């Protein structure tokens, strides 16, 4: 099927281990399955694998879902920027 995306398998998210470790410490955040996070019992973050192995994260804020493309192997700087975005979206859900 053209354009189909599926859930990203946990092994394709190994470069986000430090991001996930920090997320697990946040208030109200629970990892229901590997790479699938809820915040305050609401879906918050999950990942998809698209054509050609392209990864993307879907993050939910107060106004809905935002898609974040995840390029190849993520640098430390990129992971820090991603965590900043996640913190912002997490704070939105608490309002």
C-alpha positions in Angstrom: 0.0 0.0 0.0 1.6 3.3 -1.1 2.1 5.9 1.7 1.4 3.4 4.4 2.9 3.9 7.8 3.2 1.5 10.7 4.2 1.7 14.3 8.0 2.0 14.6 9.4 -1.2 16.2 11.4 -0.6 19.4 14.7 -1.7 17.9 14.4 1.2 15.4 14.3 3.6 18.3 17.5 2.6 20.1 19.1 6.0 19.5 16.4 7.6 21.6 17.1 5.5 24.8 18.4 8.6 26.7 15.3 10.6 25.7 13.0 7.7 26.8 14.9 7.4 30.1 14.2 11.1 30.9 10.6 10.9 29.8 10.0 8.0 32.2 10.9 10.4 35.1 8.4 13.1 34.2 5.3 13.6 36.3 2.3 11.7 34.9 4.2 10.1 32.0 3.9 6.3 31.6 5.4 4.1 28.9 2.5 1.8 28.0 4.6 -0.2 25.5 8.1 0.4 24.2 8.2 3.8 22.6 4.5 4.6 23.3 4.0 7.2 26.0 1.0 8.5 27.8 0.9 11.7 29.9 -1.8 12.0 32.5 -3.6 9.0 31.0 -3.8 10.6 27.6 -1.7 9.6 24.5 1.4 11.7 24.3 4.1 10.3 22.1 4.4 7.4 19.7 6.5 6.7 16.5 5.8 5.5 13.0 7.9 3.9 10.3 7.1 5.1 6.7 8.4 4.3 3.3 12.1 3.7 3.0 12.4 3.3 6.7 11.7 7.0 7.5 10.8 7.5 11.1 8.6 10.1 12.6 7.4 10.9 16.1 3.8 12.0 16.8 3.6 14.3 19.9 0.3 15.5 21.3 0.0 18.9 22.8 -3.0 20.9 23.8 -4.2 21.6 20.3 -3.5 18.2 18.7 -0.9 16.0 17.2 2.4 17.3 15.7 4.6 15.2 13.5 8.4 15.3 14.0 10.6 13.7 11.4 13.5 11.7 12.9 16.5 11.7 10.6 18.8 8.7 10.5 21.0 8.3 13.6 20.1 11.3 15.9 22.9 13.5 17.2 23.0 14.5 20.9 22.1 18.1 19.9 19.0 16.9 18.0 17.9 14.7 20.9 18.2 17.7 23.3 16.1 19.8 20.9 13.5 17.0 20.7 13.4 16.9 24.5 12.8 20.6 24.6 9.8 20.1 22.2 8.5 17.3 24.3 8.8 19.4 27.5 6.8 22.2 25.8 4.1 19.8 24.7 3.9 18.1 28.1 3.5 21.5 29.8 0.7 22.3 27.4 -1.2 19.2 28.5 -1.0 20.3 32.1 -2.8 23.6 31.5 
